[in-house]
Each structure stands twice: as C-alpha cells, then as structure tokens.
Amino acid sequence: MQHNSTFPIKQNELDMLRDEATSYLKSVQWEQSQRAKNRENGGKDDSILLYLSRANNGNSTDSVSVSKTVLELKRRLLPESVAIPLHLNETLYALQEGITLGLWIRDSYYDASGLSGLSERKSALDNSGKREYESKMQTATAFMLFSIAYKILHELRDIASEDLSVMKQKFAGLPEVSLLSPMKGISCCLFYYDKYLSHPEIVGSDKDVADFTSVYFEALISEIQQRKATLEYTETIVDRTYKLENSDFAVSGWENVFAGAAKSVEFNKIQFEQIVGNRDAKHFARRLTERLLSYDFVAKKNPFQELGGFMPVFMGYGIPGTGKSMLIAAIATRLKAHCDALELPFLFHPMPDTLISTFQGGSAEKMVEWMKPLQDPTKLIFAPIDDAENNLQERTAQGVSAGVKEVIGVFLRYTEGAYAVNYGNSSIGLFTNLPEMLDKAVISRVQGRFKIDGARTEHDFLDQDYLWWNKIEKTLPSFVNMQDPSGYKYLADQGLAKNMGDILKSVEKPSEERVLAIYDRVEAKHKANEHAFYAQLYLDMQKVFPFFSSRDVRNIQSAISLRLTDFDLEEDWFNTPEKYFKKDYETKFNMLQELMRSNMKGLNFSEIRRQEVVRYLDNVATIADTDFKRKVDQRIDQMDVELEARKKFENGR
C-alpha cells in the first residue's frame, strides 16, 4: 500500500494526553463477558484460564490498577530495594507511552473520519447515523489498540528477550477484546493484562515483565489483524502515515506491524574455507557481502546500485548435499563479522518454515510480516529462503496449495512494483535443489544466479576428507597413519577466486544440446562480437523456449553489469574504515568509479558478454528440462522395478 500523506505526531500534543494515560494505569474497571468467564482450554492452560475466568471474584464489575500491581511485583521480586527494578520501570514507561500515543491516534481518527461530529449530534442521529457512529467507534477503538500495542512493542524491542518461546508457552491467549469504545477497549485490555501479571506463574523476575508485556501486546496486534477485514470507514487509516516527531517511530495503516521489530536469528558460524568446491558460489557470496557493506545509512542508498552491481534477489542452486545450508551460514558469518567490526546493525532474516497457513489469507499475512522488515533502511539485511521450492513452487503445477499462491503473490509485489522499496541494504537469496520447480515469475525476479555443485576435482575430495580426519588427528595425534599427497597443500584450492574471469575462462559454448544447436546456427550467420549475434540468438531462443522474454534479457544485462563491478574492495578499507566505509555517499561512489575504471582496463566487453549469455541460456534450458527429465527417470526406475519383480515372480522367486 502506498501511503500518500505523512502527518506528524507532535510531542507537545502527546504531553497533553499523558495524564489521561496515567489515569488508566492507576485504575480501570471491567465487567467480564459470560463467554470470557466460560472459556476453557486443555492441558497446561487450564489453571491460568480458570484464574482469568474468575478474575472478578464473583462481582459483576472489578477494578484493577496496573501501577499498583507493578509495585506489588517490585515488593515480591526485590523486597529490600527502594527503587523499582530497571525492567519493571522500562515496561511501565512503555505502557504509558503506548497508551498516550494510542489516545492521540484515537483523537486524530475522530477528527479525520467525522466521528467527532457524530458524537456531538449523537442524541439526534437517525438509525443510519447511529449505525455509522457505532461502526466508526469500533474502527477508532481497533486502530487505537493497534497503535498502543505497536508503540509498546517498539519501546520494548531492545529490552525484551530475543527468544520469547518460554513466555509464549505460559501465555493462554486473550479471553476477550472489546472494540465497543476506546474507553472500554483500554479497560478490557489492561484488565486482563493486570490479571496475568498478578498470576504467580507468569512473573519470576523483572525481565519476565518485559517479556510477558511483549507477548501480550503481540497477541493483541494479532487479534486486531484478524478482525480488521470486518471494520468499516478505514480510509483515513490506510491512506496516511503518522510519524512521531524526533523519532524513527511511525504508524502506517495496519501494515508495518512488525517492521523494525524483527530480530536476527542465530546461526552456526562457518568460514568459506570450510566449504569445499563451489568456487562460483563462494565468489558470488563474497561480492554480495562487499556490496551490502557499501550501503550508505545517511543517504539511504548503495553506490553499487548506481554502478549496476547490486542484487536484491539472487539464487543458488544445485543437487542435494553440495553445501547450500553451509553457504547460507558462511554468508551470514562473513556479514556479521564485518558489521561488528564496522559497528553496523545486521539482520539475519531467514524465511520461517511455518509460513504456509491453512487459513485463507493467513499465508499472505505471514508473508507480508516477513517481507516488511526488508524495507527497514536502518540495517543491513540478508534474507535467505532455504529449500525455496517449498514456498515458491510453480503455481500452475497440480496440487499447489492456495497458501503457496498467496506467498508468491506477496513476494512478486514486494520485489517489483508499487510495494517494492529497495535501498540497497537488503538481499533475498533463494537456495534450492530443484530450481525447475520454482514459479517462473519468481525465477524472473532473480538478478544473480550461481551453481552450488560441491566437490568437483581430486583436490576438492582430498580437502573434504582432510576437514574430517584432521579433527581426529587433533584429538589423537599420529592415529591417522596415512600418507599425504605430494605436491598439494591441503585447502590450497578452497580460497576465493580473484574474479569471475578465473572461474569462467573455460566457458566456450553452451553445454545444453538445444541451446548449443541454436548457438551454432546463429554463429554461422554472425560473429559473437556483433550486436546482431545476440538479437538473433534471443529470438531463436524464444522460438524453442517460449517463456524466454525481455525480462531474461534484462537479467543477462544485470549479470554483465555485475561483471563490470567484479573487483575487490581495498583490504586497507576494511582495516581502516574511515578510508571508505565511513565516507559520505558521493565520496564512496567516486572511489568505486575509480576502482571500476581501473578494473575495466583488463576486461574485454565482448568476451564477458559472451560468457554471461552462454551461462544464462544454459541455466534457462537446464531448469526447463530438468523437471521433464526427472519424471522420465522416475518412470524408467518404476519400469525397471516392475520388470525385475515380474522376472522373480515367473522364476518362482
């Protein structure tokens, strides 16, 4: 969604609402619904749900005080201390700031939607007017609660634990959420929040209070997200962004719920030298890290984008067991190490395995949640999708779920089109054993691709074994009593290539039969250093492979541009960041242009173009044919098994 207006949230306007927010924390009253009282659940949640359902002690209405409960927690957790523990204090502040901001959002919606006028004329409204009043009141309450929860999560994002799974196990859900009016919405929300805090099993330390608060308000956001489709009069919500003065906090419709809240996922530390073979993949990965690190946080753009050497979406493919997961970890390891050294924020943001939902629309919601943090310009982001064929499978294939189609729809919108925002600080990597099973439109978004083919030479296999037995040798010296190879130092071939020219110098002609036939036919008419050669080659490719399009030609052009920027950043720049990484955008751009010019002196454009075209067309044909060949091979295997079974049966086993 494109938001066409930005409205400032002024601090002095918030100051006027802070007393009202504090009054809610001091005391709210709530009458539980019969449904909430009767709510049941199995297993571990029973005690908490029963506790919540009896929260009013038999009275019709009950008052609670969050600030009083916090003080009681302080006395329970630190009876000797006079001061409120740090996390308790920070959480109480987050609650106050969240409610204050929510009240501002409430007032803003009242004015923008015309609800203020309806409220003034409430007694004189006809049935249609009353219905509009009630409907707008529900929407105002929902957006206010959403904003409260979002602001609280924003305040607690660096305070709460990264892993909230233990607290989520304790949490038994929200018994009810009221959207009848803003006052009732806050009262209901704080009533159950307070009752949870008072439960002896929830809070064992002051950090637990911050963790529980995050879990509780995440659940509130989720509840409102599920209900938002039923709300009316949301035009003045979705067409604007509210930006908090002197802050990076903003509320943009219902959309960016988790933007800025994503946290880096843990990963195994792996160095490139531990990966055997895969020269193409390792080289590509190194270039990716260098290009991401060149992003300028002030200008919010990347000089490599201007030079044509940046890849927002790339793909690594190869047969199982060749090192895809290791490569993902190695890219993350290298990026994290450089980011730590350069004091840059880094987000490792892999796609979760649980993305596909059985609920209609649920997969799209989850995919939007996953894609949103990629638009955060304040971090360097690596977002791998391992086993990409699971969530991005060809939509026209038989039996593909509605969830997969939803995920692909969101992926396409966010990687190109109105939704696509790319500052040059994030890159999505598709990793797959089965590239032919990926959706054609998804593959067309891929601007860089490389093969992950594992060990390929005698030295590669020697090194793969060496990495294994060397661990035994360290534990039991002299136990591995075998002779070393002559003339080769272990791991010597596993270093990084200087440039793609080193890797591709053996590429002469396509290896795929049909592409080779087309290539030879066109080469008979034109030389490979003529522009007409490529125009004819693309045309003839399209006749044999109808899905080959202008987008493929653009992808080839991107690959050639990548080769023109295929140079090392100076080692000195990493050792002394002030020489490059800490420079302003224009200076960095000019320095890279100089490097590019000196690098291009030794290059032959015609030869680079030929290599990249051959590589790309081979790739296109291989992906197109592999699925068919696999089905043929499976059928042959099946026929062989049946034939063997028939022979044994006829021979009486």
C-alpha positions in Angstrom: 0.0 0.0 0.0 1.4 3.4 -0.9 0.7 6.0 1.8 0.3 9.4 0.2 0.3 11.6 3.3 2.5 11.9 6.3 1.2 13.5 9.5 3.5 14.5 12.4 2.7 13.3 15.9 3.9 16.3 18.0 5.5 15.8 21.4 3.7 18.8 23.0 0.3 17.2 21.8 1.3 13.9 23.5 2.2 15.8 26.7 -1.4 16.9 27.0 -2.6 13.3 26.9 -0.1 11.8 29.3 -2.2 12.4 32.4 -5.2 10.6 30.9 -2.9 7.7 30.0 -1.6 7.6 33.6 -5.1 7.5 34.9 -5.8 4.3 33.0 -2.7 2.7 34.5 -3.9 3.8 38.0 -7.3 2.3 37.7 -9.7 0.7 35.1 -13.0 -1.1 35.6 -14.2 -4.1 33.5 -17.2 -6.4 33.6 -16.2 -9.8 32.1 -18.5 -11.2 29.4 -20.2 -14.6 30.0 -18.2 -16.0 27.1 -14.8 -15.0 28.7 -16.0 -16.5 32.0 -16.9 -19.8 30.4 -13.8 -20.0 28.2 -12.0 -23.3 28.5 -8.9 -24.9 27.1 -7.0 -28.1 27.5 -3.7 -29.0 29.1 -1.2 -26.5 30.6 -3.5 -23.5 30.1 -6.3 -24.7 32.4 -5.1 -23.1 35.6 -4.4 -19.7 34.0 -7.7 -19.6 32.1 -9.6 -20.7 35.1 -7.8 -18.0 37.1 -8.7 -15.4 34.4 -12.3 -16.5 34.2 -12.7 -16.0 38.0 -10.9 -12.7 37.9 -13.8 -10.7 39.2 -14.2 -12.8 42.3 -17.9 -13.2 41.6 -18.6 -9.5 41.2 -20.2 -8.1 38.1 -17.5 -5.4 37.7 -14.0 -5.3 39.1 -11.4 -2.6 39.3 -7.7 -3.2 38.7 -4.6 -1.0 39.0 -1.6 -1.8 36.8 0.7 0.6 38.6 -0.3 -0.9 42.0 0.3 -4.4 40.6 3.8 -3.3 39.4 4.6 -2.0 42.9 3.5 -5.3 44.4 5.7 -7.2 41.9 8.6 -5.0 43.0 8.0 -5.9 46.6 7.8 -9.6 45.7 10.9 -9.6 43.5 13.1 -7.2 45.4 11.7 -6.7 48.9 14.9 -5.0 50.2 15.2 -2.5 47.4 13.7 1.1 47.5 14.0 1.7 43.7 11.8 -0.1 41.1 13.9 -2.7 39.2 15.1 -1.5 35.7 12.9 -3.7 33.5 9.8 -3.0 35.6 10.4 0.7 35.2 11.1 0.4 31.5 7.9 -1.6 31.0 5.8 0.8 32.9 7.2 3.7 30.8 6.5 1.7 27.6 2.9 1.2 28.7 2.4 4.9 29.5 4.0 6.0 26.2 1.9 3.4 24.2 -1.4 4.4 25.8 -0.5 8.1 25.3 0.2 7.6 21.6 -3.0 5.5 21.2 -5.1 8.3 22.7 -3.5 10.7 20.2 -4.4 8.3 17.4 -7.9 8.0 18.7 -8.4 11.8 18.7 -6.9 12.0 15.2 -9.2 9.4 13.8 -12.2 11.1 15.5 -11.4 14.3 13.6 -10.4 12.7 10.3 -13.3 10.3 10.0 -16.1 12.7 11.1 -16.7 10.7 14.3 -16.3 13.9 16.4 -19.3 15.5 14.6 -21.4 12.3 15.0 -20.5 12.3 18.8 -21.8 15.8 19.2 -25.1 15.0 17.4 -25.4 11.6 19.0 -28.9 12.1 20.5 -30.3 13.4 17.2 -29.0 10.6 14.9 -31.4 8.5 12.9 -30.9 4.7 12.5 -28.4 5.2 9.6 -26.4 7.8 11.6 -26.4 5.6 14.7 -25.0 2.6 12.7 -22.3 4.9 11.2 -21.4 6.2 14.7 -21.1 2.6 16.2 -19.1 1.4 13.2 -16.7 4.3 13.3 -16.4 3.9 17.1 -15.3 0.2 16.6 -12.7 1.2 14.0 -11.4 4.1 16.2 -11.0 1.6 19.1 -9.3 -1.0 17.0 -6.8 1.4 15.5 -6.1 2.9 18.9 -5.4 -0.5 20.4 -3.3 -1.4 17.4 -1.2 1.8 17.9 -0.9 1.3 21.6 0.4 -2.3 21.1 2.7 -1.3 18.3 4.3 1.5 20.3 4.7 -0.7 23.3 6.5 -3.4 21.2 8.6 -0.6 19.6 9.7 0.6 23.1 10.4 -2.9 24.3 12.2 -4.3 21.2 15.7 -3.9 22.7 14.6 -4.7 26.3 12.6 -7.9 26.0 14.4 -11.3 25.4 15.1 -12.3 21.8 13.6 -15.7 22.5 10.1 -15.4 23.9 9.2 -19.1 23.4 9.1 -19.9 27.2 6.8 -17.0 27.9 4.6 -17.9 25.0 4.2 -21.3 26.5 2.8 -19.7 29.7 0.5 -17.3 27.8 -3.0 -18.7 27.4 -4.4 -16.1 25.0 -6.7 -13.1 25.3 -10.0 -14.1 26.9 -11.7 -11.1 25.1 -11.0 -7.9 23.2 -13.6 -5.1 23.3 -14.0 -2.7 20.4 -17.2 -1.0 21.7 -15.5 2.2 22.6 -11.9 3.5 23.2 -12.5 3.6 26.9 -13.9 0.0 27.0 -11.1 -1.1 24.7 -8.3 0.1 27.0 -10.2 -1.1 30.1 -10.6 -4.6 28.8 -7.0 -4.8 27.6 -5.5 -3.5 30.8 -7.8 -5.6 33.0 -6.6 -8.9 31.6 -3.0 -7.6 31.3 -3.2 -6.9 35.1 -4.7 -10.3 35.9 -1.9 -12.1 34.0 0.8 -10.0 35.8 -0.8 -11.0 39.2 -0.7 -14.7 38.4 2.2 -16.3 40.3 3.3 -18.5 37.4 3.8 -15.6 34.9 6.5 -13.4 36.5 9.6 -14.8 38.2 11.9 -11.8 37.5 11.7 -8.2 36.4 12.8 -9.3 32.9 9.8 -11.6 32.8 7.6 -8.5 33.0 9.1 -7.0 29.8 8.9 -10.4 28.1 5.3 -11.0 29.1 4.3 -7.5 28.0 5.8 -8.1 24.5 3.9 -11.4 24.2 0.6 -9.9 25.4 0.7 -7.0 23.1 1.9 -9.1 20.1 -1.2 -11.2 20.8 -3.4 -8.0 20.8 -2.0 -6.9 17.4 -2.6 -10.4 16.0 -6.2 -10.3 17.3 -6.8 -6.9 15.6 -5.1 -8.0 12.4 -7.6 -10.9 12.2 -10.6 -8.5 12.8 -9.5 -5.6 10.5 -11.3 -7.0 7.5 -14.6 -6.6 9.3 -14.0 -2.9 10.1 -15.5 -0.1 8.0 -14.5 3.6 7.5 -10.8 2.7 7.4 -10.0 5.2 4.5 -8.4 7.7 6.9 -6.2 4.9 8.4 -4.8 3.3 5.3 -4.1 6.5 3.3 -1.7 8.1 5.7 1.4 7.6 7.8 1.7 9.1 11.4 5.3 9.9 12.2 6.4 10.6 15.7 8.4 13.9 16.0 12.2 13.4 16.7 11.9 9.6 16.4 12.1 6.8 13.9 8.6 5.5 15.0 5.7 5.7 12.6 2.3 4.1 12.2 1.5 3.4 8.6 -2.1 2.0 8.4 -2.3 -1.6 9.6 0.7 -2.7 7.6 4.0 -2.3 9.2 3.2 -4.1 12.4 6.5 -5.9 12.6 8.7 -3.5 10.7 11.7 -2.7 12.8 10.7 -5.4 15.3 12.4 -8.3 13.5 15.5 -9.6 15.4 18.4 -11.5 13.9 18.1 -15.3 14.0 21.0 -17.3 15.5 23.2 -19.3 13.0 26.2 -21.6 13.0 29.5 -19.7 12.4 31.1 -21.1 9.2 34.1 -19.8 7.2 34.3 -20.0 3.4 37.4 -22.2 3.7 35.3 -24.9 5.4 33.2 -25.2 2.2 34.8 -27.5 -0.4 34.5 -26.7 -4.1 31.7 -24.2 -5.0 34.2 -21.6 -6.4 31.4 -19.8 -8.2 29.1 -19.7 -5.2 31.8 -18.6 -2.8 32.9 -15.8 -5.1 29.4 -14.6 -5.6 28.8 -14.6 -1.8 32.0 -12.6 -1.2 30.8 -10.0 -3.7 27.4 -9.9 -2.1 28.8 -9.1 1.3 31.1 -6.3 0.0 28.2 -4.7 -1.9 25.9 -4.8 1.1 28.6 -3.2 3.3 28.9 -0.3 0.9 25.3 0.8 1.7 25.2 4.4 3.0 23.0 4.8 6.1 22.7 8.6 5.7 21.8 8.8 2.0 19.8 5.5 2.3 21.2 4.2 -0.9 24.0 2.0 -2.2 26.6 3.2 -4.7 26.7 -0.3 -6.2 23.1 0.2 -7.3 24.1 3.2 -9.4 27.0 1.2 -10.8 24.7 -1.7 -11.7 26.4 -4.2 -9.4 23.7 -4.9 -6.8 21.5 -8.0 -6.5 18.2 -7.5 -4.4 17.3 -11.1 -5.4 19.7 -13.9 -6.2 19.6 -17.7 -6.5 21.9 -20.6 -5.6 21.0 -24.0 -6.9 22.5 -27.5 -7.0 21.9 -31.1 -6.2 21.3 -32.1 -2.5 24.4 -32.3 -0.3 26.6 -29.8 -2.1 26.6 -27.1 0.7 23.6 -24.8 0.4 22.9 -24.5 4.1 26.7 -24.1 4.8 26.8 -21.3 2.3 23.9 -19.5 3.9 25.7 -19.7 7.2 29.0 -18.6 5.7 27.4 -15.5 4.1 25.8 -14.6 7.4 29.1 -15.3 9.3 31.1 -13.0 7.0 28.5 -10.2 7.0 28.1 -10.4 10.8 31.9 -10.2 11.3 32.3 -7.2 9.1 29.2 -5.5 10.5 30.6 -6.0 14.1 34.0 -4.6 13.0 32.4 -1.6 11.3 29.8 -1.1 14.0 26.9 -1.6 11.6 23.5 -3.1 12.5 22.9 -6.5 10.8 19.8 -8.6 10.5 19.9 -12.2 9.5 16.3 -12.8 8.5 15.7 -16.3 7.0 12.2 -17.2 5.9 10.5 -19.4 8.5 9.4 -22.9 7.8 5.9 -22.3 9.1 4.9 -19.6 6.6 2.2 -21.5 4.8 -1.1 -21.3 6.7 -4.2 -23.5 6.4 -6.4 -20.4 6.9 -7.4 -18.4 3.8 -5.4 -15.3 3.6 -3.2 -16.4 6.5 -0.2 -17.2 4.3 -0.3 -13.7 2.7 -0.4 -12.1 6.1 2.6 -14.1 7.3 4.5 -13.3 4.1 3.8 -9.6 4.5 5.1 -9.8 8.1 8.3 -11.5 6.8 8.8 -9.1 3.9 8.1 -5.9 5.8 11.5 -5.8 7.7 13.3 -5.9 4.4 12.1 -2.3 3.9 13.8 -1.1 7.0 16.7 1.3 5.9 18.4 1.2 9.3 20.1 -2.3 9.0 22.0 -4.5 6.5 19.7 -7.4 5.9 20.4 -10.9 4.5 17.2 -12.9 3.9 17.8 -16.4 2.7 15.0 -18.7 1.6 16.3 -22.3 2.0 14.5 -25.1 0.1 12.8 -22.3 -1.8 10.8 -24.7 -3.9 8.6 -25.5 -0.8 7.1 -22.0 -0.5 7.6 -20.6 -4.1 6.6 -23.6 -6.2 5.3 -23.2 -9.8 1.7 -22.0 -9.3 0.3 -23.9 -12.3 1.5 -27.3 -11.0 -1.1 -29.7 -9.9 -2.0 -29.7 -6.2 -0.3 -26.4 -5.4 -2.0 -25.0 -2.3 -3.7 -21.6 -2.1 -1.2 -20.7 0.6 1.8 -21.1 -1.8 -0.1 -18.9 -4.4 -0.6 -16.2 -1.7 3.1 -16.3 -0.7 4.2 -15.9 -4.3 1.7 -13.0 -4.9 3.2 -11.1 -1.9 6.8 -12.0 -3.0 6.2 -10.6 -6.5 4.6 -7.4 -5.3 7.4 -6.7 -2.8 10.3 -7.4 -5.2 9.0 -5.4 -8.1 6.2 -2.8 -8.5 4.5 -0.3 -6.2 5.3 -2.1 -3.0 9.0 -2.7 -3.9 11.3 -0.4 -1.9 15.0 -1.3 -2.3 17.5 1.0 -0.6 20.4 -1.4 -1.5 20.7 -2.6 2.1 18.9 -5.9 1.8 19.2 -9.0 -0.4 17.0 -12.1 -0.7 18.7 -15.4 -1.5 16.8 -18.3 -3.0 18.5 -21.6 -2.3 17.1 -24.7 -3.9 17.9 -28.3 -5.0 15.0 -28.0 -7.5 15.2 -24.7 -9.4 12.9 -26.1 -12.1 10.1 -26.4 -9.5 10.2 -22.6 -8.7 7.5 -20.4 -10.1 8.5 -18.9 -13.5 7.6 -15.3 -12.3 9.8 -15.8 -9.2 12.8 -17.0 -11.2 12.4 -14.0 -13.5 13.0 -11.7 -10.4 16.4 -13.4 -9.9 19.2 -10.9 -10.9 22.2 -13.1 -10.0 22.5 -16.9 -10.0 25.2 -19.4 -9.3 25.6 -23.1 -9.1 26.3 -24.8 -5.8 27.9 -28.0 -7.1 30.1 -29.1 -4.2 33.4 -31.0 -4.7 34.4 -31.2 -8.4 38.1 -32.1 -8.5 40.5 -34.6 -7.0 41.9 -31.8 -4.7 38.3 -30.9 -3.6 37.7 -34.5 -2.5 41.1 -34.6 -0.8 40.2 -31.4 1.1 36.7 -32.7 2.0 38.3 -35.8 3.6 41.0 -33.6 5.3 38.4 -31.5 7.1 37.0 -34.7 8.5 40.1 -36.7 9.5 42.0 -33.6 10.8 39.6 -33.4 13.7 40.5 -37.0 14.6 44.2 -36.1 14.2 43.9 -33.2 16.7 42.2 -35.4 19.3 44.5 -38.4 18.7 47.9 -37.3 17.3 49.5 -39.9 15.0 46.4 -42.0 14.9 45.7 -41.2 11.2 48.7 -43.1 9.9 48.3 -42.3 6.2 50.5 -40.6 3.6 49.8 -37.1 2.4 49.5 -36.3 -1.3 52.7 -35.0 -3.0 52.7 -31.5 -4.5 49.4 -30.3 -2.9 48.9 -28.3 0.4 45.5 -29.1 2.0 42.8 -26.4 1.4 45.0 -24.6 -1.1 42.2 -24.8 -3.7 39.5 -23.7 -1.4 40.5 -20.0 -1.3 38.4 -17.3 -3.1 38.8 -16.6 -6.8 40.2 -13.2 -7.9 37.2 -12.6 -10.2 34.6 -14.4 -12.3 37.0 -14.5 -15.3 39.1 -17.1 -13.4 36.1 -19.3 -12.9 34.5 -18.9 -16.4 37.6 -18.9 -18.7 36.7 -22.5 -19.7 33.2 -21.4 -20.8 33.3 -21.6 -24.6 29.9 -22.8 -25.8 26.6 -23.9 -24.2 26.6 -27.4 -22.8 22.8 -28.0 -23.2 22.1 -29.7 -26.5 19.2 -27.5 -27.8 20.9 -24.2 -26.8 24.2 -25.4 -28.4 22.3 -26.1 -31.7 20.8 -22.6 -31.6 24.1 -21.1 -30.7 25.9 -22.8 -33.6 23.2 -21.9 -36.1 23.4 -18.2 -35.1 27.2 -18.3 -35.1 27.1 -19.4 -38.7 25.4 -16.1 -39.6 27.1 -13.6 -37.2 30.3 -13.4 -35.1 29.9 -13.3 -31.3 31.4 -9.8 -31.2 28.5 -8.4 -33.3 25.4 -6.9 -31.7 23.2 -8.7 -34.3 24.5 -12.1 -32.9 22.7 -11.6 -29.6 19.5 -10.2 -31.1 19.2 -13.3 -33.4 20.2 -15.6 -30.5 17.5 -14.3 -28.2 14.9 -14.5 -31.0 15.8 -18.1 -31.8 15.8 -19.0 -28.1 12.3 -17.6 -27.8 11.1 -19.9 -30.6 12.4 -23.0 -28.7 11.7 -21.8 -25.2 8.5 -19.7 -25.4 8.8 -18.4 -21.8 12.2 -16.7 -22.6 11.3 -12.9 -22.5 12.6 -9.4 -22.3 13.0 -9.9 -18.6 15.5 -12.6 -19.2 17.5 -10.2 -21.4 17.4 -7.6 -18.6 18.7 -10.3 -16.2 21.6 -11.1 -18.6 22.3 -7.3 -18.8 22.4 -7.3 -14.9 24.8 -10.2 -14.9 27.1 -8.4 -17.3 26.9 -5.2 -15.2 27.9 -7.4 -12.1 31.0 -8.5 -14.0 32.0 -4.9 -14.7 31.9 -4.3 -10.9 33.6 -7.6 -10.2 36.6 -6.1 -8.3 37.9 -6.4 -4.7 37.5 -3.6 -2.3 40.8 -2.5 -1.0 42.0 -4.5 2.0 43.1 -1.3 3.7 39.4 -0.1 3.7 38.4 -2.9 6.0 41.3 -2.3 8.3 40.8 1.5 8.4 37.0 2.1 7.8 37.5 5.9 7.7 39.2 5.5 4.3 36.0 4.2 2.7 33.1 2.8 4.8 32.8 5.9 7.0 33.0 8.3 4.0 29.9 10.1 2.7 27.9 8.7 -0.2 29.4 10.8 -3.0 32.9 10.1 -1.9 32.3 6.3 -1.8 30.6 6.5 -5.2 33.6 8.3 -6.8 36.1 5.9 -5.2 34.2 2.9 -6.6 34.0 4.5 -10.0 37.8 4.8 -9.9 38.2 1.1 -9.0 35.7 0.2 -11.7 37.6 2.1 -14.3 41.0 0.6 -13.4 39.4 -2.9 -13.3 37.8 -2.5 -16.8 41.2 -1.8 -18.4 42.0 -5.5 -18.4 38.5 -6.6 -19.4 37.0 -7.5 -22.8 33.4 -6.5 -23.0 32.6 -8.7 -25.9 34.1 -11.8 -24.2 32.3 -11.1 -20.9 29.0 -10.7 -22.7 29.5 -14.0 -24.5 30.4 -15.8 -21.3 27.4 -14.5 -19.3 24.9 -15.1 -22.2 26.1 -18.7 -22.5 25.9 -19.2 -18.8 22.4 -17.8 -18.5 21.0 -19.6 -21.5 22.4 -22.9 -20.3 20.8 -22.2 -17.0 17.4 -21.4 -18.5 17.4 -24.6 -20.6 18.6 -26.8 -17.7 15.8 -25.6 -15.4 13.2 -26.0 -18.2 14.3 -29.6 -18.9 15.1 -31.0 -15.5 11.5 -31.5 -14.3 10.7 -33.4 -17.5 13.9 -35.5 -17.3 13.2 -36.3 -13.6 9.7 -37.6 -14.4 11.2 -39.7 -17.3 13.9 -41.1 -14.9 11.3 -41.9 -12.3 9.2 -43.7 -14.9 12.2 -45.7 -16.1 13.1 -46.7 -12.5 9.5 -47.8 -11.9 9.5 -49.9 -15.1 12.8 -51.5 -14.1 11.4 -52.4 -10.7 8.3 -53.9 -12.3 10.4 -55.8 -14.8 12.6 -57.3 -12.1 9.6 -58.2 -10.0 8.0 -59.9 -12.9 11.1 -62.0 -13.6 11.3 -63.1 -9.9 7.7 -64.0 -9.9 8.0 -66.0 -13.1 11.1 -67.9 -11.7 9.2 -68.7 -8.6 11.3 -66.2 -6.6 
